[in-house]
Amino acid sequence: CKTADGADLPFVAVIDHPFNFAQFVAADRVEGDTFYLYNTWSGTFWVSRDGGAIWARKKDFGGIKVPDYDSFSPCSIQAAPGRAGEVWAAMSGYGIRRTRDFGDTWETLPGVVRIGANPAREPANGRPCAVSFGAPAPGRPANEPTVYVFAELQGDDTHSLLRSGDIARENLSDFTWERVQKWEFDGIRPTLLQGSRQEYGRVFMEGSCHGVIYGEPAP
């Protein structure tokens, strides 16, 4: 892999721990030759539009360097289904960000939702956050998947699973969020989150060494 100026793509991360859940590579869900990469060493974001051969460095996350191994809240970048160029990044204790233009510009989920048990930019444990996508709400088009966020609401003492159907809105500040469930599984800090692409409202969470937790709307 090469950079746009012909240099070798720098090292991305060193995964030297069996419990590493970081997801720092993602494929665009519309453009088959487009891939995204977050470099945990330098805190930089890269995009390839030719199947991974040449990578261009894009706007970063403000110099944030999330460790490639973080058992409490691994970094994760997720490409939105049906939406070319849209990527969401769960950046551990540094919050959640979104780009709609292949990484050229980023916006941060506003302070209505406080990410993690510690203030943003305070690299302390106990701050898991995650983002994923699921099937659209009934009546919504296929390119408006439901957004799921695992975070802590301002004023709460624990995390909640939130969802929103507002992915088509231009600004994150205009999103409305529904609390699906306040976290009831004491001692379990999920490291993976995935919404069902077939069934609206069905969502799965990996409970570290405690198996898989899933939920779906009440009948």
N, C-alpha and C positions, 0 to 999 in steps of 0.2 A: 504493500500500500504506500502511496506517495501523497505528499501535500501538493497544493496548487503550484508551488514554486519548485517542485521537483525533488524535494528532500524526502527522506523516509518519514513515515508517520511516527511520531514519538510514542514511547511506551504509554499505555493507557492506565494499567493498574497491575498490581501484583496480588494474585489471589493465593494466599498461603495459609488459609484456614478452612477447615472442613465445613464450617457453618457460615459461609459467605453467601448472602442473598442479594448482593448488589446487581442491578440490571442497568448497565451503562451502554448498551447497544440496542437500538430499535430500528425496525423497518417501517417505512411509510406504508399506510394501509391503502393508498390509492396508486401511487407511482411506484412500480415494482423495482426500479433501479435506484431508488432513493433510500439512503440509510443515515442514521443519526448516531452520534457517539459523544459521550461525556467523559472527558479525561480527568480522572480523580486525582492525578498527580498535580496537574496545573490548573484545574478548575476551568478548563476551556471546553467549548462545545464545537463539534465538527459535523459537517454534512457532506455526503457523497451523492452525486446525481448520476453516476455511471456504474452502479453495481458494486461500489466499494473500492475501485481502483485509485481514484483521485479524491482527496478530501480537502475541503475548504474550511478554514477556521471562521466561525461566526461570532456574534456577540456573546460574551460569556455571562456568568451570573454574578457579576460584581466581584470576581476574584475568589469566590467561595470554593474551598477545597474540601469536599466531603470525603472522609476516609473510604477507601474501597472496602474495608471490612469494618462494619459497624453493626454489632449484633442487636442493638436496640432499634435502629432505624436506618437501614441501608438506603443509599441513594437509588433512585429508579426513574428512568425516562420511559414514557409511554406515548406511542403515536396513536392519534384518535382515528377510529374506524370511519371510513367514508369522507375524510377531510384531509386533503392533500396539504402538506406543510404544517399541520397542527400537531404539536408535541407538548405534553405536560411533563413536568419534572418535579418529583417529590424529593426535596433536598434536605432530608434529615431534619435537624433542628432549625434549618434556615428557611423553612417554608415551602410553598408550592408555587411554581411558575408555569406560564403558558406562552408559547409562541404560535402565531398563525401564519408566519411567513418564512418557514424553513430556518428559523433561528436568527433572522436579521434583527428582530425586536422581541423583547420579553416584557411581560407584566406579572406582577405578584398578586396572589390571592390576598385581598385586603384584610385589615385588622379585625373585621367582624368575626373571623375565625382565627383564633390563636393556635398556632401549630405547636403541638407538643406540650409537655409539662413544664418546660422552661422557656423563658423569653427567647424569641428568635435571635440568632447570632450568638447564643451562649452555648458553647459546645459541651454540654453536660448530658449525662445519660437520662433515660426516662422520657424520650420525646418522639416516639414513633409517629410517622405520618406516611400516608400512602395514597395513591391515586390509581383509578382504573376506569374502564368503560363497560357498559352493558347494553342490552337491547333497548331501543328507543321506547319511550312511553307510548301507550296506545294513541294512534292518530298522528304521531310524529313521523317524519320521513326517515329513511334508513341512514342518512348522513347527519342525523341529530341524535347520536347515542347518549344514553344516560351517563352522567359523570358521578363516580363514587369517590368520596374522600374520607379517609380515616384521620381524624384530627381532634383537637380539644377546643370546644366552644368557650368563648370568653365567659368567665365566671364559674365554669364547671370545675370539678375536681378530678374528672376522668375523661377519657376519650369518647368520641361518638362516631358512629358510621353515618355519614351524610350523603345525600344524593341530590342531583339537580338535573333538570331537563333543559337548561338554558345555554347549552353549548353554542348555539348559533348567535348568541349575543356578542356584540363586539368587545365589550369590556367586562372583565371579571367583577368589577364593582357593581355591575347590574344583575349578577346572578342571584337567584333565591335558592336557599338550601333547606331541605327537609331532613330532620333527624330521623333516621330509620331506627336506630337503637343506641341507647347509652350503654357503654361497654359494661358487661356483667360478668366477664370471665376473668376474675382476679388472678393476677400472677401470669397471665398469658399475654405476651406482647407479639402481635402478628407481624410477620415480616413480608408476607405476600398477600395481595388483594386482587380479586378477579371477578368482574361481573359477567353473568351469562350473556352470550351474544344471541341466544335463541329465546329466552324467557325473560320478559321484563320483570325487574325486581328481585330476581334470583342472584345471589352474590356469595362468593366463596372467600374464606380467609384461612391462611395457613397459620396454625397456632404453635409455631416453633416445634417443640418436642411433644406437643399435645394433640397432634392430628389435624384434621381439617374441620373448620366450623363453617356452616352455611346457613343461609336464611332465605326466605321468600315471603311474598305478601300473604297475609291471612286470607283464607277463602271468603 
